[in-house]
């Protein structure tokens, strides 16, 4: 009698398990086969950790790599029992606050998310009073919560400048010159009073 041999194929399936940062609490699982090119089409959102940026990572031999939907699970080194463990990894978010005086950087500070802004010492300019640190028309006074990069510009306002010249009895020889800056008061200026 003739024997007919019919092949029986089973698709190789890999399981991908997503864990929290502790590598024990399961967030989600998924499976991949040849039908998905051994890539996971849908990846769960990394659990939120306030003040941090999260991503999924996995062990590939002796190294840790980022896990995305482009990872071919069947090509991961050291995978055991067709199961891949993926876990959340975090990096603390930092923000840069740059203080500018004109076009020059006065100071640069780094903050973590939700840190409180601490202003540097006030800059000085001859003949001008420091008004404050601004982004556009918004004044920063310190104590604000940092949640983005900032460039703060120093604003100054002009002072009055008075120059006294003491002349000799002949009215032409300068004996002494004195000068003084005064803060602006109200709306009047020296030019308006002349």
C-alpha positions in Angstrom: 0.0 0.0 0.0 1.1 3.5 -0.7 1.7 5.8 2.1 1.0 9.5 1.8 3.0 11.8 4.0 1.3 15.1 4.8 3.5 17.7 6.5 2.1 19.3 9.6 3.4 22.7 10.3 3.1 24.8 13.4 3.9 28.4 13.4 6.7 29.3 15.7 5.3 31.8 18.2 7.2 34.1 20.5 5.8 35.8 23.6 6.8 39.3 24.5 6.0 40.3 28.1 6.2 43.9 29.2 7.1 44.6 32.8 7.3 47.7 35.0 10.7 49.0 36.0 10.8 46.4 38.9 10.9 43.6 36.2 8.2 41.6 38.0 4.9 43.5 37.6 3.4 42.6 34.2 2.0 45.5 32.2 1.0 43.6 29.0 1.9 40.7 26.8 1.9 40.1 23.1 2.8 37.4 20.6 4.6 37.4 17.3 4.8 34.9 14.4 6.1 34.8 10.9 2.8 36.5 9.9 4.0 39.6 11.8 7.6 39.3 10.6 8.3 38.5 14.2 7.7 42.1 15.1 5.1 43.3 17.5 2.7 45.7 15.8 1.2 47.2 18.9 3.3 48.2 21.9 1.8 49.3 25.2 2.5 52.8 26.5 5.4 52.9 29.0 3.9 53.5 32.5 4.2 57.2 33.6 6.8 58.1 36.2 6.5 61.7 37.1 9.5 63.8 36.1 11.0 61.0 34.0 11.1 60.0 30.3 10.4 56.3 29.9 11.1 53.7 27.2 11.0 50.0 26.8 14.2 48.0 26.8 15.2 44.3 26.5 18.3 42.2 27.0 20.1 41.2 23.8 23.0 39.0 24.7 25.3 41.1 27.0 23.7 44.5 26.2 20.4 46.3 26.7 18.7 47.8 23.7 15.6 49.9 23.1 12.5 47.9 22.2 10.3 49.2 19.3 7.9 47.6 16.9 10.8 47.2 14.5 12.6 44.6 16.7 12.6 41.2 15.1 12.0 39.1 18.2 13.3 35.9 16.5 16.7 37.5 16.1 17.2 38.6 19.7 20.4 37.0 21.2 19.9 34.8 24.3 16.1 34.5 24.1 15.0 31.4 26.1 11.8 29.4 25.5 10.6 31.8 22.8 9.8 34.4 25.5 11.2 37.9 25.5 11.1 40.1 28.7 10.8 43.8 28.0 10.9 46.3 30.9 10.4 50.0 31.5 13.6 52.1 31.9 13.5 55.8 32.9 15.7 58.9 32.6 15.1 61.9 34.7 13.9 64.9 32.6 16.1 67.9 32.8 15.5 71.4 31.5 17.9 74.3 30.8 17.3 77.8 31.9 19.6 80.3 30.2 19.9 83.9 31.5 20.8 86.5 28.8 22.1 90.0 29.2 21.8 91.4 25.7 23.4 88.8 23.4 25.7 87.4 26.1 24.9 84.4 28.2 25.0 85.6 31.9 24.3 82.2 33.5 23.0 78.8 32.6 21.3 76.4 35.1 19.9 72.9 34.8 16.6 71.9 36.5 14.6 68.7 36.9 10.9 68.7 36.1 8.9 70.6 38.6 11.9 72.1 40.3 11.5 75.7 41.6 13.3 78.5 39.7 16.0 80.2 41.6 17.2 83.5 40.0 20.9 84.4 39.8 22.4 87.6 41.2 21.1 90.7 39.4 23.3 91.9 36.5 24.5 95.5 36.4 24.8 98.0 33.6 26.2 101.5 34.1 23.5 104.1 33.7 20.6 101.5 33.9 18.5 99.9 36.6 17.8 96.2 36.4 14.1 95.6 36.0 14.0 91.8 36.0 14.2 88.6 34.0 11.6 88.2 31.2 10.4 85.9 28.5 8.6 88.3 26.2 6.4 90.4 28.5 6.3 87.8 31.2 8.4 88.6 34.3 10.0 85.7 36.3 10.5 86.5 39.9 11.8 83.1 41.2 9.7 80.3 42.7 8.1 79.4 39.4 7.8 75.6 38.6 10.1 74.5 35.7 8.5 72.3 33.1 10.3 73.4 29.9 13.5 75.0 28.7 13.6 78.7 29.2 15.7 81.7 28.0 15.2 84.6 30.3 16.3 88.1 29.1 17.5 90.8 31.5 15.6 94.0 31.1 16.9 97.4 32.2 15.6 100.9 32.2 17.7 104.0 31.8 18.7 106.3 34.6 19.1 110.0 34.5 22.7 111.1 34.0 23.8 114.4 35.3 27.2 115.8 34.6 28.6 118.7 36.7 31.5 120.7 35.3 33.3 123.1 37.7 35.2 125.8 35.9 37.9 128.1 37.0 37.2 131.8 37.5 38.0 132.4 33.8 35.0 130.3 32.9 36.9 128.1 30.5 39.3 126.0 32.5 37.8 122.8 33.9 38.8 122.3 37.5 36.7 119.2 38.1 34.0 117.1 36.5 31.4 115.1 38.5 28.8 112.8 37.1 25.9 111.0 38.7 23.2 108.6 37.6 19.7 109.0 39.1 16.8 106.6 38.9 14.0 107.6 36.6 11.0 108.9 38.5 7.6 109.2 36.9 7.3 109.9 33.2 9.5 113.0 32.9 13.0 112.7 31.4 15.9 115.1 31.3 15.2 115.9 27.6 11.6 116.9 28.5 12.7 119.3 31.2 15.4 121.1 29.1 
